[in-house]
Amino acid sequence: MRLRPLQTIDNAFAVHGQPDAVRLHLGPYDATLVRHPDLVRRILVDNVANYSKQTRGYLKAKIVLGEGLVTSEGELWTRQRRIAAPAFHRQRIAALAGTITAGARAYRPSEQTDVFADMMRVTLSVALSTLFGSKSDDRPGEIEQVSRAVTVCLERTNDLITNLLAPPLWVPLPSYIRFKKALAILDGFCFRMVEQKRDRPGDDLLSMLLAARDEVTGEGMSDRQLRDEAVTILIAGHETTACVLSWAMWLLAKHPHVQERMHQEISLLGDRELAFEDTALLTYTRQVIDETMRLYPPAWMTGRYAVNDDVLGKYKIRKGSFALVSPYSSHRHPGIWDRPTEFDPDRFGPERASTIPKYAYIPFGAGPRFCIGANLATMQSTLMLATIAMKYRFELIAGEPDPVPWAMITLRPRTGIRLSLRSW
């Protein structure tokens, strides 16, 4: 499970005849992995109070994310969510569209390039602008420094989560020293941004969070809480969007007829900077994004700790055991999806989308912990893909192997995705 999690999960379901759930024995841990919509609903919606986020994975993630919306629970999470919600309202998101499309229009790839590495840089630049109002050319070299720090933090956190024999962080291993330096870079950058925005607020997300007040208590967020939310949003808005865009480009290169149809839709809007209102016109482009997240959901696995006994299908969940929800597996359930491993954006067209069972498609989770930034992420992915695809055609490189999914905290390509990008 540590070295080949996706293959292990696929094999577990295959060996048992493609059931709705499987029981996994992971060393000292007992876990039930579910993928049927009814079981997903039981964990994330109907009996959500019984399933805590205080798992090994989330506890280790707190080293980087702190008590942000992804990792916090209870009254703290409720308060933070209540304060942050206005920053993600439709009109606030719409105001960020220009910054997002400007970042995508600035993309100038070489003819043959690793689009994942490119998208990591582009989405980080966009994330810095939308979250902090900070342009990549404001501080030469800082964007690369922050990008490297994010990658180091994610890779080391992934190892801490999956390696049960990992030494404690106080052991002076070279990898731990690099991790602590990277975390210090992230902390320093975020705290500097908080201080600057207190003096000179703007129309970015951090300024909105700074100005937000709890409607119940009237209190705002502390600097530490702002740091935790900023790091959470930075990583979520940067890493996950880069993954979606990279996988989408590769899938379009693999399916030229889909790419041609999408380009025809985009071409109707003309060669101009796209706006928030254009997302309603980019229906097929949105279907491409949705289908990409079905096959390669960035948040490919989430875990919960059972507070009390429960029953999931034929399995009894004992207090203290784990329940795992895998969007990757749910989105490939052969009992739910027709030709589940094939790329078919028409699944999300008007006629077929209504037949998808609720909680069968969960790239942003479900229930009260549904991702607060889902609308922003979808808008950003759609506008950025359309903006780049307006100018460039994605083509496979002869002899280049297919990218291999790497199930870290996010589902990224293990060695990148090399494509040829040519002007239309």
C-alpha positions in Angstrom: 0.0 0.0 0.0 2.9 2.3 0.7 4.8 1.7 -2.6 1.9 1.0 -5.0 -1.3 2.2 -3.5 -3.4 2.5 -6.6 -2.4 -1.0 -7.9 -3.1 -2.4 -4.4 -6.5 -0.8 -4.2 -7.4 -2.0 -7.8 -6.2 -5.5 -7.0 -8.1 -5.7 -3.8 -11.4 -4.9 -5.5 -10.6 -7.2 -8.5 -9.7 -10.2 -6.3 -13.0 -10.0 -4.4 -15.1 -9.6 -7.6 -15.5 -5.8 -7.7 -17.5 -5.3 -4.5 -18.7 -2.0 -3.1 -16.2 -2.1 -0.2 -13.1 -4.2 0.8 -11.4 -4.8 4.2 -7.7 -3.9 4.3 -5.2 -5.1 6.9 -2.4 -2.5 6.9 0.1 -3.6 9.5 -1.4 -2.6 12.9 -4.3 -0.9 11.2 -7.7 -2.3 10.2 -9.4 -0.2 7.4 -12.5 -0.6 5.3 -12.3 1.0 1.9 -15.6 2.0 0.4 -16.6 3.2 -3.1 -20.4 2.7 -3.4 -22.3 6.0 -3.3 -24.5 4.8 -0.4 -21.5 3.9 1.7 -19.8 7.2 0.9 -22.9 9.0 2.0 -23.0 7.1 5.2 -19.5 8.2 6.1 -19.4 11.7 4.8 -23.0 12.8 5.3 -25.5 10.7 7.2 -23.3 9.6 10.1 -20.6 12.2 9.7 -20.4 12.8 13.5 -19.1 9.3 14.0 -16.1 9.7 11.6 -13.3 11.9 12.9 -10.5 13.3 10.8 -8.1 12.6 13.6 -6.3 9.9 11.5 -2.6 9.4 11.1 -2.7 11.1 7.7 -4.4 14.3 8.9 -2.3 14.5 12.1 0.9 14.4 10.0 -0.5 16.9 7.5 -1.0 19.3 10.4 2.8 19.7 10.5 2.5 21.7 7.3 -1.2 22.8 7.2 -1.7 23.5 10.8 -5.3 23.9 11.9 -6.6 25.0 8.5 -10.0 24.0 7.1 -8.7 20.7 5.7 -7.3 19.4 9.0 -9.2 21.1 11.8 -12.4 19.7 13.5 -15.1 20.6 15.9 -15.8 24.1 17.1 -12.6 25.4 15.6 -13.5 24.1 12.1 -17.0 25.4 12.4 -15.8 28.9 13.3 -13.1 29.0 10.6 -15.5 27.8 8.0 -18.1 30.4 9.0 -15.5 33.2 8.9 -14.0 32.1 5.5 -17.2 31.4 3.7 -17.9 35.0 2.5 -14.5 35.0 0.7 -15.7 32.2 -1.5 -19.0 33.7 -2.5 -19.8 33.8 -6.2 -19.2 37.5 -6.6 -15.8 37.3 -4.8 -14.8 34.4 -7.1 -15.9 36.3 -10.2 -13.5 39.1 -9.3 -10.5 36.8 -9.4 -11.2 35.5 -13.0 -9.2 38.3 -14.7 -6.1 37.4 -12.6 -6.5 33.7 -13.4 -6.8 34.2 -17.2 -4.0 36.7 -17.2 -1.7 34.1 -15.7 -2.7 31.5 -18.3 -2.3 34.0 -21.2 1.3 34.6 -20.0 2.2 30.9 -20.5 4.9 30.5 -23.2 5.9 26.9 -23.5 8.7 25.4 -25.5 7.5 23.2 -28.4 8.3 20.0 -26.4 7.8 20.5 -22.6 6.9 18.9 -19.3 3.4 20.4 -18.9 3.2 19.3 -15.3 6.4 21.3 -14.4 5.0 24.2 -16.4 1.6 24.1 -14.8 3.2 23.9 -11.3 4.9 27.2 -12.1 1.9 28.8 -13.7 -0.6 27.8 -11.1 1.7 28.9 -8.3 2.0 32.3 -9.9 -1.8 32.5 -10.2 -2.2 31.3 -6.6 0.2 33.9 -5.3 -1.8 36.6 -7.2 -5.3 35.5 -6.2 -4.4 34.6 -2.6 -1.9 37.3 -1.8 -2.1 39.8 -4.6 1.6 39.1 -5.2 2.9 39.0 -8.8 5.7 36.6 -9.7 7.8 39.4 -11.0 7.4 41.4 -7.7 10.2 39.4 -6.1 12.6 37.8 -8.6 13.3 34.2 -7.6 10.7 33.9 -4.9 8.2 32.0 -6.9 10.8 29.2 -7.6 11.8 29.2 -3.9 8.1 28.9 -2.7 7.4 26.3 -5.4 10.4 24.1 -4.3 9.3 24.5 -0.7 5.8 23.3 -1.4 7.1 20.3 -3.3 9.5 19.4 -0.4 6.8 19.8 2.2 4.3 17.6 0.3 6.8 14.8 -0.5 8.1 14.7 3.1 4.6 14.8 4.6 3.6 11.9 2.3 6.5 9.9 3.6 5.6 10.6 7.2 2.0 9.5 6.6 2.8 6.3 4.8 6.0 5.1 6.5 5.1 3.6 9.8 8.8 3.2 10.6 9.7 6.9 9.9 11.9 8.3 12.6 10.6 11.3 14.6 11.2 14.7 13.2 13.8 15.6 15.8 16.2 13.1 14.3 18.7 15.2 12.2 18.2 13.3 8.9 19.2 15.3 5.8 15.7 14.9 4.4 14.2 16.3 7.7 16.6 19.2 7.6 15.5 20.1 4.1 11.8 19.7 5.2 12.2 22.1 8.1 14.0 24.6 5.9 11.2 24.4 3.3 8.5 24.7 6.0 10.3 27.8 7.4 10.2 29.4 3.9 6.5 28.8 3.7 5.9 30.1 7.2 8.0 33.2 6.6 6.4 34.0 3.3 2.8 33.6 4.7 3.5 35.6 7.9 5.1 38.4 5.8 2.0 38.5 3.6 -0.3 38.7 6.6 1.6 41.6 8.0 1.6 43.4 4.7 -2.1 42.9 4.1 -2.9 44.3 7.5 -1.3 47.5 6.5 -2.3 47.5 2.8 -5.3 45.3 2.1 -6.3 44.6 -1.5 -8.9 42.5 -3.3 -7.1 39.2 -2.9 -8.3 36.3 -0.8 -6.0 36.9 2.1 -7.3 40.5 2.5 -10.9 39.1 2.4 -10.0 36.6 5.2 -8.3 39.4 7.2 -11.4 41.6 7.0 -13.9 38.7 7.7 -15.5 38.5 11.1 -17.4 35.7 12.8 -21.1 36.6 12.6 -21.6 35.0 16.0 -18.7 36.5 18.0 -17.5 39.3 15.8 -14.0 38.1 16.1 -11.5 37.7 13.2 -8.7 35.2 12.6 -5.4 35.3 14.5 -2.2 35.6 12.5 -1.6 31.9 13.1 -5.0 31.0 11.8 -4.5 33.2 8.8 -1.2 31.5 8.2 -2.8 28.0 8.3 -5.6 29.0 6.0 -3.2 30.7 3.6 -0.9 27.6 3.4 -3.9 25.4 2.9 -5.4 27.5 0.1 -1.9 28.0 -1.5 -1.2 24.3 -1.7 -4.8 23.4 -2.7 -5.1 26.1 -5.3 -1.6 25.4 -6.7 -0.9 21.7 -6.6 -4.3 20.3 -7.3 -5.0 22.7 -10.2 -1.7 21.9 -11.7 -2.5 18.2 -11.5 -5.9 18.6 -13.1 -4.6 20.8 -16.0 -1.7 18.4 -16.7 -3.8 15.3 -16.8 -6.4 17.1 -19.0 -3.7 18.2 -21.5 -2.5 14.6 -21.8 -6.0 13.2 -22.2 -6.7 15.7 -24.9 -3.5 14.8 -26.7 -4.6 11.1 -26.5 -8.0 11.9 -27.9 -7.6 14.4 -30.7 -11.4 14.3 -31.6 -12.2 15.5 -28.1 -9.5 18.2 -28.3 -10.9 19.4 -31.7 -14.5 19.6 -30.4 -13.3 21.6 -27.3 -11.2 23.9 -29.5 -14.3 24.6 -31.7 -16.2 25.7 -28.6 -13.4 27.9 -27.4 -12.9 29.5 -30.8 -16.5 30.8 -30.8 -15.5 33.2 -28.0 -12.8 34.8 -30.2 -9.1 35.5 -29.4 -9.6 37.6 -26.2 -9.1 37.4 -22.5 -11.8 35.2 -21.1 -14.0 36.4 -18.2 -16.0 34.8 -15.4 -19.2 35.0 -17.5 -17.5 32.8 -20.2 -17.5 29.8 -17.9 -21.3 29.4 -18.6 -20.5 29.2 -22.4 -17.6 26.7 -22.0 -19.9 23.7 -21.3 -17.8 21.1 -23.2 -14.5 22.4 -21.7 -16.1 22.0 -18.3 -17.1 18.5 -19.2 -13.4 17.8 -20.1 -12.4 19.1 -16.6 -15.1 17.0 -14.9 -14.1 13.8 -16.7 -10.4 14.5 -16.0 -11.2 14.7 -12.3 -13.2 11.5 -12.5 -10.2 9.6 -13.8 -7.5 11.5 -11.9 -9.0 13.1 -8.8 -6.3 15.2 -7.1 -7.7 14.3 -3.7 -7.6 10.5 -4.4 -8.1 9.3 -0.9 -9.5 10.5 2.4 -9.6 8.7 5.8 -11.8 8.8 8.8 -11.5 7.4 12.4 -14.6 5.6 13.7 -15.6 7.2 17.1 -18.1 4.4 17.7 -19.2 1.1 16.1 -21.0 1.4 12.8 -22.1 -0.8 9.9 -21.1 -0.2 6.3 -22.8 -2.6 3.9 -21.8 -6.1 5.1 -18.9 -4.8 7.2 -19.0 -3.9 10.9 -16.9 -0.9 11.6 -15.4 -1.2 15.1 -14.7 1.8 17.2 -11.1 2.9 16.7 -10.8 1.4 13.2 -10.6 3.3 9.9 -12.9 4.0 7.1 -11.4 5.1 3.8 -13.2 6.8 1.0 -11.3 6.8 -2.3 -12.7 9.1 -5.1 -10.2 7.3 -7.4 -12.0 4.0 -6.7 -15.5 5.4 -6.6 -15.0 7.1 -10.0 -14.0 3.8 -11.5 -16.6 1.5 -10.0 -17.8 -0.8 -12.8 -21.2 -1.2 -11.2 -21.8 2.6 -11.4 -19.9 3.8 -14.5 -20.1 2.5 -18.0 -16.6 1.8 -19.4 -15.1 3.3 -16.3 -11.5 3.5 -17.4 -12.3 5.3 -20.7 -12.1 9.1 -21.2 -15.5 10.3 -22.2 -16.4 13.9 -21.4 -20.0 13.3 -22.7 -20.7 11.5 -19.4 -21.1 15.0 -18.0 -23.3 16.3 -20.8 -26.9 17.4 -20.1 -28.5 14.1 -21.0 -26.2 11.7 -19.1 -25.1 13.8 -16.1 -28.5 13.5 -14.6 -28.2 9.7 -14.4 -25.0 9.8 -12.3 -26.0 8.7 -8.7 -25.4 11.3 -6.0 -22.1 10.7 -4.2 -20.7 8.6 -7.1 -18.7 11.6 -8.2 -16.9 13.2 -5.3 -13.7 15.0 -6.5 -14.3 17.7 -3.8 -15.7 15.4 -1.1 -19.3 15.5 0.2 -21.4 16.6 3.2 -20.5 19.4 5.6 -16.7 19.0 4.7 -17.4 19.6 1.0 -14.4 21.7 -0.3 -15.1 25.4 0.3 -13.0 26.3 -2.7 -14.7 23.8 -5.2 -16.4 26.6 -7.3 -13.1 28.6 -7.4 -11.1 25.5 -8.4 -13.6 24.5 -11.1 -13.7 28.0 -12.5 -9.9 28.3 -12.5 -9.3 25.0 -14.2 -11.9 25.7 -16.9 -10.7 29.2 -17.7 -7.0 28.2 -17.6 -7.5 25.2 -19.8 -9.6 27.2 -22.3 -7.1 30.0 -22.4 -4.1 27.8 -23.1 -6.0 25.5 -25.5 -7.2 28.6 -27.4 -3.6 29.1 -28.5 -1.9 25.7 -28.3 -2.7 22.2 -29.6 -1.6 19.4 -27.3 0.2 16.4 -29.1 1.8 13.2 -27.9 5.6 12.9 -28.5 6.6 9.7 -30.4 8.1 7.1 -28.1 7.2 9.0 -24.9 5.7 6.6 -22.4 2.3 7.2 -20.8 2.6 9.1 -17.5 2.3 7.0 -14.4 0.0 8.3 -11.6 1.8 8.9 -8.3 -0.5 8.8 -5.3 1.1 11.2 -3.0 -1.2 13.6 -1.0 -2.4 14.5 -4.5 -2.5 12.4 -7.6 0.3 13.7 -9.6 2.3 12.2 -12.6 5.3 10.5 -11.2 7.9 11.8 -13.7 5.9 14.6 -15.3 4.0 14.7 -18.6 6.0 15.5 -21.7 3.9 16.8 -24.6 4.4 18.8 -27.8 2.5 22.1 -27.8 2.0 23.7 -31.2 0.2 26.8 -32.1 -3.2 26.3 -33.9 
